[in-house]
Amino acid sequence: MLRLWNTVAPMTTATSPIPFDDDRRARKNVGILFVAQALYGASTSIVITLGGLVGHLLADNKGLATLPITTFVIGTALSTVPASMYMKQVGRRIGFMTGAAFGILSASLAVYSIFIHSFALFCLATFFGGFYQACSMYYRFAATDVASDKFKAKAISLVLAGGLVAAFLGPQLVIYTKDLFAPVLFAGAYASAMVMSVLAVCVLNFVDIPKPSQEVHAEPPRPLSEILKQPRLLVAMMCGMISYGIMNLVMTATPLAMVACNLSVDDAAFVIQWHIAAMYAPGFFTGTLINRFGKERIIAFGLLLLAGCGVVALSGITLANFWFALVLLGLGWNFGFVGATAMVTECYRPSERNKVQGINDFAVFAAVAFASFSSGQLLHLVGWDAVAGSLFPFVGLALVLVGWLFFHSRRQAVGG
């Protein structure tokens, strides 16, 4: 990992393209974004672990317990395109720092809403947190901005690997700070999320990516309608939507389901901790696997792991069942989502980058918002088995699409 912190390569000028002859600058940015991902992930894991539990504590209608997580995802979905366009104007560094500032605002409002026992204000707080997540989701794309084609898949997976730090830091923050302001439960955990966001602002100040206006593009942008006609892009977007949506569907319901099964909040934090570790630990080698086996095979493998999560979740309600199911869920998300992201980067010109990335992430988080809201309703009205079983049709659809794309691409290559 020491190689991630190499010295900065020379800045490009308005008359010279971004240099791809070596990846020193890209590796330096990957190192910074790795740390930023860890800090963002620590904050987000607090929302994931406690959002439904705080919602259950504050809401009169317990069927709306997961609504704060849904508003978090809705805030993300509505912010993806504006965040991308904002970064196009001000650059990645300012855009990312602004996102972290919204993280500070979100956590502050969450603390206050818990103190005054306001469910509506808590939902508003998580909604604002969605802008932080929307900006943070571009870390993986930003890692490729000044990277060579050979390094892009590795850059994406290495940045996401920063979540491995968050996997252990976030749940520990929950365990040690949830009673910080006792008897006001959980407010201390959101205060610690505010500290993580402050640190993220400081770290992101060192991102070194030129503004799009400083770049020189050999090819002009195409109309969005033409870009979206690419089968490869459409399949990549669909697989990203399904991988992230399924992950959120199951993960959102898990803490509530565990508590309902007479397991403790600390047990739920433990399971979420290992889930997040499984999400991000493969990041150290997912890019290498993609380069070796191809994006379609890695996405398909991730989808099969997601199906395995459903099988394990339906087989019992012990701590071991929840733990193993959520580990498979995290691994499946990593291979499916990283593979889909890498595939998306093949489908646009540099001049189309912000537009396509914004549309892709809007589609992903629209699906995640629907999954998050459905999760709480399914769990409350039908039960845990309905949550676990609902993922199978979507996994099947994604596998069909990936299989079709794989053989379609091979036929085109032979025909060419």
Buried (B, 14 or more C-beta within 10 A) or exposed (E): EEEBEBEEBEEBEEEEEBBBEEBBBBBBBBBBBBBBBBBBBBBBBBBBBBBBBBBBBBBEEEEBBBBBBBBBBBBBBBBBBEBBBBBBEEBBBBBBBBBBBBBBBBBBBBBBBBEEEBBEBBBBBBBBBBBBBBBBBBBBBBBBBBBBEEBBBBBBBBBBBBBBBBBBBBBBBBBEBBBBBEEBBBBBBBBBBBBBBBBBBEBBEBBBBBBBEBBEEEEEBBEEEEBBEBBBBBBBBBBBBBBBBBBBBBBBBBBBBBBBBEBEBEBBBBBBBBBBBBBBBBBBBBBEBBBEEBBBBBBBBBBBBBBBBBEBBBEEBEBEBBBBBBBBBBBBBBBBBBBBBBBBBEBBBBBBBBBBBBBBBBBBBBBBBBBBBBBBBBBBEEBBBBBBBBBBEBBEBBBEBBEEBBEEBEEEEEEE
